[in-house]
Every structure is written in structure tokens, then in C-alpha cells.
Amino acid sequence: MKPLVSIIMGSTSDLPVMEKAMKFLDDMEVPFEVNALSAHRTPDAVEKFAKDAAERGLKVIIAGAGMAAALPGVIAASTTLPVIGVPIKGSAFDGMDAMLSIIQMPPGIPVATVGVNGAMNAAILAVEIMALADASLAEKMKNYKDGLGAKIEKANKDLAEVKYNFKTN
């Protein structure tokens, strides 16, 4: 089984956030790999990874990073694959510094960016991108999204059973 998505994080301290992406990809039966690479501590390895990614059969890269958050942009600079950045909360600025670093890319080097600690949304976006060319993934995404609506409908039924003296519905 060859990975279609690569999940990269600046250090393993980002693992608790990035695990949400791993779980979603696993649930969708999308093969993925996980590695720690640092734009500042292992720049040569990051560049090699990015340059070889498409040739290895990867379709999308999810890169999580905190603080200066250079990792997603450095990867995007060396690949033509879509890169989705996940700003990681952990610094004194609650992840806003990471988010601003990731979204402020120069023309020609885009990085799709999700919210702070939004690894699950990154995985959803990765699957949606791949679903454009894969009917099976498109069906899985449709079922997932339909399930989201069903959860809200059930929540409203459950809320209807909650009783208070002045509750009107």
C-alpha cells in the first residue's frame, strides 16, 4: 500500500493535533504516511521530501507547524502538489503567529490553510481534493457530509426532550 497523503509535522509535540487528520484518513481508508521534518533543523531533508513527493505517488501534503510555521511554505516551494497547512497552537500567541505565517505566502507558492489546530479539516480538504478524480472517495465524502446533517437533526430531537419551565420548544 502506497501513501496518497503525507502528514508532516515540525516535531512530535504536534502529534496530538495531527492525530485528528490521521484518524479521518484512516476512517476514509486513504493510505497515508506520517513524518516529523523541521524547516529549520532539517532543511535539506524537507527539500528532498518535497521534491520527491509527486514521484512517490503522493497526491496531497498536510503540514502542521507552530510558531514561525515555515514548514508548509518550504514544502510548497519545492513541490507542485497541493499543500495544506495546519497552524499549531502552542506559542505565546495561541497559534495566531503560526496561522499568519502559513497564510502569508508569496505569489506562486500557495498553501491552503485551515484554522488553528484544524488538522481534521485539513484531512477533509485533502480527501475532497482527491475525490475530484476518485468516485469512491467522492461517495465516502458524500456519506460523511450526510452524516453531519443527521447528527444535527438528532441533536434537535434530543433538545426537544429537554424540559424547563420557560422553554418554549
ROTORKE-450187 format. One line per 2 residues: their letters; for each residue x, y, z of N, C-alpha, C. Coordinates in pm, whole numbers, plus 32768, in hexadecimal, padded with zeros to 4 digits. Example, Ala and Ser with C-alpha at 12.3 -4.5 7.8 and 13.67 -1.06 7.14 Angstrom:
ROTORKE-450187
AS	8527 7DC7 830C 84CE 7E3E 830C 8528 7EB6 830C | 8505 7F1F 82C4 8557 7F96 82CA 850A 8003 8313
//
This chain:
ROTORKE-450187
MK	8056 7F8A 8000 8000 8000 8000 805A 807C 8000 | 8045 80D2 7F9F 8094 814D 7F95 8043 81C3 7FC8
PL	8084 821F 800F 8039 8292 8044 800D 82F1 7FD5 | 7F95 8328 7FE6 7F62 8391 7F8F 7F6F 841A 7FD1
VS	7F6F 841B 8055 7F79 8497 80A2 7FF1 848A 80FF | 803C 84F5 810B 80A9 84F9 816A 8087 8560 81D5
II	808E 8535 8251 807A 858E 82C3 8104 85AA 82FD | 8129 8629 82FB 81AC 8652 832C 8197 86B2 83A0
MG	81E8 86A2 8405 81E2 8700 8476 826E 872A 849B | 8278 87A2 84D1 82F9 87DA 84F5 833F 878E 8563
ST	82F2 8753 85BE 8329 86FE 8628 82BA 86A6 865C | 82E0 863F 86A4 827A 85E3 86D7 8223 8622 8743
SD	8248 8697 8775 81EF 86DC 87D3 816D 8707 878E | 816B 8709 8708 80F3 872B 86BB 8097 86B2 86A8
LP	80C3 863D 86D1 8077 85C3 86BA 7FE8 85C6 86EF | 7FCE 85F7 8768 7F44 85F7 8799 7EE3 8642 873C
VM	7F12 86AB 86FD 7EBD 86F6 869E 7EB1 86A8 861B | 7F20 8679 85E7 7F22 863A 8563 7EDF 85B1 8562
EK	7ECE 8573 85D8 7E89 84F2 85DF 7DFA 84FA 85AB | 7DBB 856E 85B5 7D33 857C 8582 7D30 8569 84EA
AM	7D95 8597 84A6 7DA0 8581 8415 7DB6 84ED 83F9 | 7E0B 84AF 8447 7E28 8420 8434 7DAA 83CD 8446
KF	7D5D 83EC 84AC 7CE2 839F 84C5 7C80 83AF 8452 | 7C6F 842A 8420 7C10 843F 83B3 7C3E 83F3 8335
LD	7CBC 83FD 8313 7CEE 83B6 829D 7CDE 8320 82AE | 7CFA 82EF 8326 7CE9 8260 8341 7C56 8238 8331
DM	7BFB 8288 8367 7B6C 826C 835A 7B40 826B 82C8 | 7B7D 82C0 8275 7B5B 82C8 81E7 7BA7 8261 8193
EV	7BFC 8213 81D6 7C4B 81AB 8194 7CAB 81E5 812B | 7CE7 8257 814E 7D48 8299 80F8 7DD4 827A 812F
PF	7E29 8239 80E2 7EB1 821E 8111 7EFF 829F 8128 | 7F44 82A6 8199 7F90 831E 81BA 800F 82F7 8203
EV	806D 8354 8203 80E8 8346 824E 80F3 83BA 82B0 | 8144 83AA 8316 8157 8413 837B 81ED 8420 8397
NA	821D 849B 8392 82AB 84B5 83AF 82BB 8539 83F7 | 8327 8543 8443 834F 85C2 847F 83C5 85F7 842E
LS	83B6 8672 83FE 8421 86B6 83B6 841E 8748 83E3 | 8490 8784 83ED 8496 880E 841B 84D4 8867 83B0
AH	848C 88D1 838D 84C0 8931 832B 853F 8972 835C | 8550 897C 83DF 85C5 89BF 8417 8633 895F 8441
RT	860F 88E8 8471 8673 888B 84A3 869E 8822 843C | 8646 8805 83DB 8668 87A3 8373 8640 87DA 82E9
PD	8673 884E 82C3 8646 888C 8246 8664 8838 81C9 | 86D5 87F3 81C6 86F5 87A0 8152 8693 872C 8144
AV	866E 86EF 81B4 860F 867F 81B2 8584 86AF 8185 | 855D 8727 81B0 84DC 875F 8187 84DB 8776 80F0
EK	8545 87B0 80BD 854C 87CB 802D 854A 8749 7FDD | 8595 86E5 8008 8597 8663 7FC3 850D 8623 7FC7
FA	84CE 8624 803D 8447 85ED 8048 83EA 862F 7FE3 | 83E9 86B4 7FE1 838D 86FE 7F8A 83A9 86E4 7EF7
KD	8427 86E1 7ED2 844A 86CA 7E45 8427 863E 7E16 | 842B 85DC 7E70 8410 8551 7E4B 837D 852A 7E5E
AA	832D 857E 7E9B 82A5 8559 7EC4 824D 852B 7E50 | 8246 8577 7DE5 81EF 8553 7D74 821E 84D1 7D33
ER	829F 84C3 7D23 82D7 844A 7CE5 82B7 83CD 7D38 | 82AB 83DE 7DBA 8289 836D 7E12 81F5 834B 7E10
GL	81A5 839B 7DC8 8116 837D 7DBC 80BD 83C7 7E1D | 80F6 8420 7E6C 80A3 846F 7EC6 8049 84CB 7E76
KV	7FD3 84E9 7EAC 7F74 8543 7E6A 7F63 85C6 7EB4 | 7F6C 85C3 7F3A 7F59 8639 7F8D 7FB6 862F 8006
II	7FE8 86A1 8031 803C 86A7 80A9 7FF7 86FE 8111 | 7FED 86CB 818A 7FBA 8718 81FC 8031 8734 8255
AG	804C 87B4 826E 80C1 87D9 82BD 8097 882C 8335 | 80AF 87F8 83AC 808F 883F 8426 810B 8880 845F
AG	80FB 88FC 848D 816D 8943 84C6 813D 89B0 8525 | 818B 89C5 858C 816D 8A30 85EB 81D5 8A9E 85E3
MA	81C0 8B04 8630 821A 8B76 863D 8238 8BB6 85B5 | 82B4 8BB1 8585 82D6 8BF0 8506 8293 8BAC 8490
AA	8270 8B2D 849F 821F 8AE1 8440 8252 8AE7 83B1 | 82D2 8AD8 83A0 830D 8ADD 8319 82F8 8A5D 82CB
LP	82E0 89EE 830F 82DD 896B 82CE 827E 8962 8256 | 81FF 8988 8262 81A7 897B 81ED 81D7 89CA 8174
GV	8207 8A42 8189 8236 8A96 811C 82B5 8A61 80DC | 8310 8A2E 812C 838B 89F5 80F7 836B 897B 80A1
IA	830E 8929 80D0 82E4 88B4 8080 82A4 88E4 7FFE | 8249 8943 8006 8203 8975 7F8F 8263 89B0 7F29
AS	82D0 89E8 7F57 8332 8A24 7EFC 8378 89BC 7EA5 | 8377 893D 7ED1 83C3 88D6 7E8A 836D 8866 7E51
TT	82EA 887B 7E49 8293 8815 7E0D 8222 8859 7DC2 | 81E7 880F 7D66 8170 883F 7D20 80F1 8803 7D5C
LP	8100 87AF 7DC0 808B 8773 7E02 8045 87DA 7E5A | 7FC2 87C9 7E70 7F7E 8820 7ECF 7FB4 880A 7F5C
VI	7FCC 8877 7FA1 7FFA 8873 802C 7F90 88B8 8081 | 7F69 8873 80EB 7F07 88AA 8149 7F50 88C1 81CD
GV	7F53 893D 81FA 7F97 895F 8276 7F39 895B 82ED | 7F6A 8925 835A 7F21 8921 83D8 7F70 8972 843F
PI	7F41 89EC 845F 7F85 8A38 84C9 7F6D 89F4 8550 | 7FD7 89E2 859B 7FCE 899C 861C 7FDB 8A00 868D
KG	7F7B 89F9 86E7 7F7D 8A4D 875F 7FEB 8A1A 87BB | 8030 8A73 87FB 8095 8A45 8859 80F2 8AB4 8883
SA	80EE 8B20 883C 8146 8B8F 885F 80FB 8BF3 88B4 | 813D 8C5E 88D2 8100 8CC7 8923 808D 8D0D 88DA
FD	8080 8CF7 8859 801B 8D3B 8809 7FA5 8CE2 87E4 | 7F94 8C73 882A 7F23 8C17 8818 7F14 8BE4 8788
GM	7F80 8BD9 873F 7F7B 8BA4 86B8 7F62 8C0B 864D | 7F43 8C87 8674 7F2A 8CF0 8610 7FAA 8D0F 85C2
DA	801D 8D09 8605 809B 8D20 85BF 80B1 8CB5 8554 | 8094 8C39 8575 80A2 8BCC 8515 8040 8BDE 84A0
ML	7FC4 8C01 84C0 7F61 8C13 8456 7F8B 8C82 83F6 | 7FB5 8CF3 842C 7FDF 8D63 83D7 8059 8D3E 8383
SI	80B5 8CF3 83BC 812B 8CC8 8370 8103 8C6F 82FB | 80A3 8C16 8312 807D 8BB7 82A9 802B 8BFA 823B
IQ	7FD0 8C54 825F 7F79 8C8E 81F7 7FBC 8CFB 81A6 | 8026 8D35 81D8 8067 8DA4 8193 80D5 8D74 8136
MP	80B0 8D22 80D5 8112 8CED 8077 811E 8D4A 7FFE | 8193 8D4D 7FC0 81A4 8DA3 7F4A 815B 8D6A 7ED1
PG	813D 8DBE 7E6F 80FB 8D8E 7DF5 8147 8D19 7DB7 | 80FD 8CB4 7D8E 8139 8C3F 7D4F 8156 8BCD 7DAD
IP	814E 8BE5 7E2F 816B 8B7D 7E93 80F5 8B74 7EF4 | 807F 8B49 7EC3 800C 8B46 7F1D 8013 8AD3 7F82
VA	7FDC 8AEC 7FF6 7FC5 8A84 805A 7F35 8A97 808A | 7EE2 8A33 8070 7E5A 8A37 80A8 7E6A 8A30 813F
TV	7E1F 8A7E 8187 7E31 8A85 8218 7DAD 8A72 825F | 7DAD 8A1B 82C2 7D37 8A05 8316 7D4B 8A53 8397
GV	7CE9 8A4F 83ED 7CF1 8A97 846C 7D59 8A5B 84CA | 7D77 8AA3 8532 7DD7 8A76 8596 7DAA 89EF 85CE
NG	7E06 898F 85CE 7DEF 8905 85FA 7D85 88BE 85A5 | 7D6F 88EB 852B 7D06 88B3 84D4 7D33 883D 8481
AM	7D7A 87DE 84BB 7DAE 876D 846F 7D41 8719 8430 | 7CD0 8709 8473 7C64 86BA 8438 7C30 86FC 83B9
NA	7C1E 8780 83BE 7BF2 87C6 8344 7C59 87BA 82D5 | 7CD9 87B6 82F8 7D40 87A3 8293 7D30 871B 824F
AI	7D13 86B5 829D 7CFF 862F 8265 7C81 862B 820F | 7C18 866D 823C 7B9C 8672 81EC 7BB8 86B6 8168
LA	7BFF 8726 816A 7C21 876D 80EF 7C78 8716 8094 | 7CD6 86CE 80CC 7D2B 8674 807C 7CD6 860B 8036
VE	7C78 85D0 807E 7C21 856A 8041 7BC8 85AA 7FD7 | 7B95 8620 7FF1 7B42 8664 7F8C 7B92 867F 7F0D
IM	7C10 86A6 7F1A 7C65 86BE 7EA5 7C75 863C 7E56 | 7C95 85D0 7E9B 7CA9 8551 7E57 7C28 8518 7E1F
AL	7BB7 853A 7E5F 7B35 8508 7E32 7B0E 8540 7DA9 | 7B4C 85AB 7D7F 7B31 85E2 7CFA 7B51 857C 7C8D
AD	7BAF 8523 7CA7 7BD8 84BF 7C44 7BBF 8430 7C74 | 7B70 8420 7CDF 7B5A 839B 7D18 7AC9 8390 7D47
AS	7A77 834A 7CFA 79E7 833F 7D17 79CE 82FC 7D9F | 7A22 829D 7DC4 7A11 8259 7E44 7A25 82BA 7EB8
LA	7A8D 830C 7EB0 7AA3 8370 7F19 7A34 83D8 7F19 | 7A04 83FE 7EA2 7997 845E 7E9B 791B 8428 7EE3
EK	78FF 83A9 7ED2 788C 836B 7F16 78A1 8369 7FAD | 791A 8349 7FD8 7938 834A 8068 7926 83D6 80A3
MK	7951 843C 8058 7941 84C5 8089 78AE 84EC 808F | 7861 84C3 802B 77D1 84DF 802C 7790 84A0 80A7
NY	77B2 8423 80C2 777A 83DE 8137 77A4 8423 81B9 | 7822 844E 81BF 7852 8494 8236 7803 8514 824C
KD	77F4 8563 81E2 77AC 85E3 81EF 7718 85CD 820F | 76DC 8567 81D3 7650 8546 81F5 7645 8522 8289
GL	76AA 84DD 82BC 76AB 84B8 834A 76B3 8530 83A7 | 76F6 859A 8379 76FD 8613 83CB 7672 864F 83DE
GA	7624 8653 8372 759C 8687 837B 7545 8631 83D5 | 7556 85AF 83CC 7508 8553 841F 7526 8568 84B4
KI	75A4 8588 84D4 75C9 85A1 8560 757F 861B 8596 | 7573 8684 8545 752D 86FD 8571 7498 86E2 8580
EK	745F 8696 8523 73D1 8674 852F 73B7 8625 85AF | 740F 85C6 85CF 73FF 8579 864A 7410 85D4 86C4
AN	746F 8630 86BE 7485 868C 872F 7408 86DF 8749 | 73C5 870B 86DF 734B 875A 86F2 72DB 8706 872D
KD	72D1 8689 8706 726D 862F 8743 728A 861D 87D8 | 730B 860A 87F8 7331 85FB 8884 7315 867A 88D3
LA	7331 86EE 8896 7316 876D 88DA 7281 8783 88F1 | 722F 874F 889B 719D 875E 88AB 716E 8717 892A
EV	71B8 86B3 8955 7194 8667 89CE 71C1 86AB 8A4F | 7218 870E 8A43 724A 8756 8AB9 71DB 87B4 8AE8
KY	71B6 87A7 8B68 7145 87F2 8B9E 7173 885A 8C05 | 713F 88D3 8BF3 714F 8940 8C52 70C9 8987 8C5A
NF	70B1 89C8 8CC8 7031 8A0C 8CDB 7016 8A77 8C70 | 707B 8ABC 8C46 7066 8B2B 8BEA 709F 8B0F 8B5D
KT	70C3 8A94 8B43 70F3 8A6E 8ABD 707A 8A5F 8A62 | 707F 8AA0 89EF 700A 8AA5 8998 700A 8A40 8926
N	7073 89F5 8914 7070 8990 88A7 7095 8907 88DA
//
